[in-house]
Amino acid sequence: MVSISYIKDEFKNADLQEALALCEKYSDDTRAGVKACITAAQKRYDKHLSEQNRLKEMYVFEREYYDKGYNIIAGTDEVGRGPLAGPVVAACVVLPKDTLIEGVNDSKKLSKKKREELYKLIQEKALAIGIGMEDNTVIDDINILNATYSAMRKAFSSLSLKPDILLADAVTIPNMEVEQRGIIKGDAKSITIACASIIAKVTRDRMMEQYAEEYPCYGFERNMGYGSGEHINALRQFGPCPLHRNSFIGNFV
């Protein structure tokens, strides 16, 4: 009889389909350790099915436009409208048709580790990714809303493909020569927008972590430029640095 430790290793090294085959293979084994392996594999499969159903719900808008004959669908989102320092960053993503990436969701709902994992997967699977940003000086000059629109236009323009339609989180971007669809809470309802939110978030966070090395007193590596207590206290003690948005910090300096 095959040892339980050997069977555990089989399950541990199996992908989802292989694990299901192992469940069938050892279904008559009455040993508690084997039953535990089978139960864990079945839970893993149930979790996979649940995630696939969630992702299919996030594909409703993409499916709608593919069914209408659209071929290239882009999604865009931004990160950094609220911070006291640093740029606003937008991303634009085009995925292959019918691509569902497990775990993709609104970037705000994901841990840093999960965002980093998904960032890599999206980079591998996407047909095209564009990044656009505007720094704090532009934000002060034209205001955050217009700077956000500008960053989104830059992200769209940097794509290597020309989309037939652009799905955006909540907004319709002015001065764009492409059909648009603004979707309220789009980063939680559209997989393409959610992918853009992850790309934008990871891109901006990495920038703020680098800025933290240059301006260590503000804790940018922890607060990403947002108005945490640590950040505000540092502003009051040391004053602003060249990354701060003067139009945002009047109450603190």
N, C-alpha and C positions, 0 to 999 in steps of 0.2 A: 504493500500500500504506500502511496506517495505521502511523504511527510507533510505536516501542516505548514512548516516553515517554507518548504518548497512551493506549496500552493500559494502562500502569502506573497512570495516573491513573484510568482506568475501574475497575480492580480496587480501587484505594485507596478510592474513593468508593462502592463497591458494598456492599449488605448481603449476607447469606449466600446468599439465593436468587438474587440478581442475579449474584453471583460465580460460582455454579454455571452459570448461563446463559452467562456470559462464557467459562468453561472450554470449554463445548460450541462456542461461536461461534469460538473461536480454536484449537480442537483440532488443526487441520491446519497451523497456523503452526509452522515448524521453527526459528524464531529462538530463540537461547538465552534472551534476555530475556523473551520471551513464555512459553516453557516454564517459566521460573522463577516467573512470575506464576501460571500454572496450578497448579504444584506447591504453592505457598504457599496458594492458595485451597483446594486439596483437603485440605491439612493442617488448615487452619482448619475445614473442614467435619467432618473426622474428630474433631477436638477437641470440636466442638459435639456430635456424636453421643455421644462418650464422656461428656461432661458431662450430657447428657440421661439417659443410662443410670444415672449415679451419682445424679442427682436422683430418678429413678423408684424407686431403692432406698431413698431417704430419704422416700419417700411411702407406704411400705408400711403404716404404722400409720394414716395418714389415710385411705388407700383402704379399709382394713379397716372403719373405722367408717362411712364413707360407704356402703359396700356393705351395712351393717347398718341403714341408714336414718337415721343421724345427719345433721343438716343443718348445724350450726355447731360447728366443732372449734377449740378454742383450745390454744395451747401456751405454756408458761411456763418461764422460767429466771431464774437470779439471777447477779449478779456482785458480788464483794467480800466473800466470807466470810473470806478469809485476810489481808487487809491489817491493818496496825497502826493505820491512820487512815482516817477517812472513813466514809461510809454503806455499807450493803449495799443494792443496787438490784435490783429484779425487774422484768421486763417480761412482758406477756401479749399474744399476737398471734393474730388470726383472719385467715386468708387466704381468698380466694375459692376455691371448689372447683377442683381441677386446676391450681392455680397453681404453676409451677415457676420459680424465680428463679435464673438461672445464677450460680454462684459461691457461693451460700449454703452455709455449713458452720458447724461449731463455731467460735465467734468466736475462740477461742484459736489456731486454725489459720490465721487470716487476718492479713494486714498491716493496719496502721492505715489506710492509704489505701484498701484494699479494703473494710474495715469501713465506712468513711465512705461509699463509693460504694453499698454494699448497704443501709446505713441509709436513704439517700435513696430507693432503689428500693422497699424494704419500706414506707416511709411512703406512697409513691405507690400501691402495689398493695393494701395490707392493708384489710380491711373494718373492722377495729377494732384499736386498740393501747391497752393500759393500762400505766401505770408506777406502781410502788409502792416505797417505800424506808423504811428506819429508820436513824437517825443513830447515832453512836458512843455517845451517852448511853443510848439504848434497848438497844443491844448490850450495854453494861456491866450494864444493869439486869436484862435477861431472858435473856441469853446469845445467842450468834450464831445457834444453830439456831432458837430461837424468834423471833428478830428476822427471820431469813430467811423463816420461815413467815408472819410478819406482813406483810412486804413483798410476798410473793406473793399473799396475800389482798387486800391493797390494790390490787395491779396488776389482779387479776381483777375486783374490785368496780368499778374505774374504766372497764371496758369499756363501750362504748355498745351492745353486743349481749349477749344471754344465751346462752352456749354450752351445747350438749347434753353435752359432755364436755371435760375438761381433761387434756391430755397434759403431764406434768411430767418434768423431768430427774431421774431416780433416786428421787424422794421421793413420798410421799403426804401432802398437806398437811392437818393437822388442822382441824376446825371449818369444813369447806367443804360447802355444800349443792349439790354438783354431782358427777356421776360422774367419777372420776379414773382415770388410768392412769400409773403411774410406770414410766419406761423407763430402764434402766441405760445410761449414755452417750447419753442421748436427744438431746443437742445435736449429736451426730454421726449419729444414726439417724432423726431426725424433722425434716422441713423446717420445721414450725411451731415446734418448740422451738428449732431453730437460729436462726430469725428472731428469736425472743424473746431469745436469747443475744446476738445482734448489737445489738439495740435497747438492751438493758440495759448492755452493755459500752460502747457509744458514749456513752450518757447519763451513765454514771458517770465515764468518762474526761474528758468535757467539764467535769464538775463539779470533778474534781480539778485540772484545768488552771486553772480559775478560782480555786480555793483556793490554788494555787501563787503567785498574784499577791499574795495576802494574807499567806501564810506562806512566803516564798521560800527559806528556809534548808534546807528538807527535800527539795527536788527532787521535789515531788508531780507536776509536769508530766512527769517521766521515770519515776518508780516507781509512780505512782498510789496511793501509800499503802502499798505492799508493803514488806517488810523488806529492802530493798537495803542494801549496805554504806554507801552515801552517806546513806541515811535513818537507819540505826542510829547512825552516827557523829554526825549532827546531833542526834539524840535525846540522846546522851550529852553533847554539848557545850552544847546550848541547852535541854534538857528538853522536855517535851511541849507541844503547843499545844492549843487547845480542840477540835480535830478528832480527837485521839488516843483510842484505846480503852484505857482504863486497865487493863482486864482482859487486854490483850494485851501490854503493854509492861513488865511487872514485871521481866523479865530484863535490861532495857536502861537503866532509870533507877532 
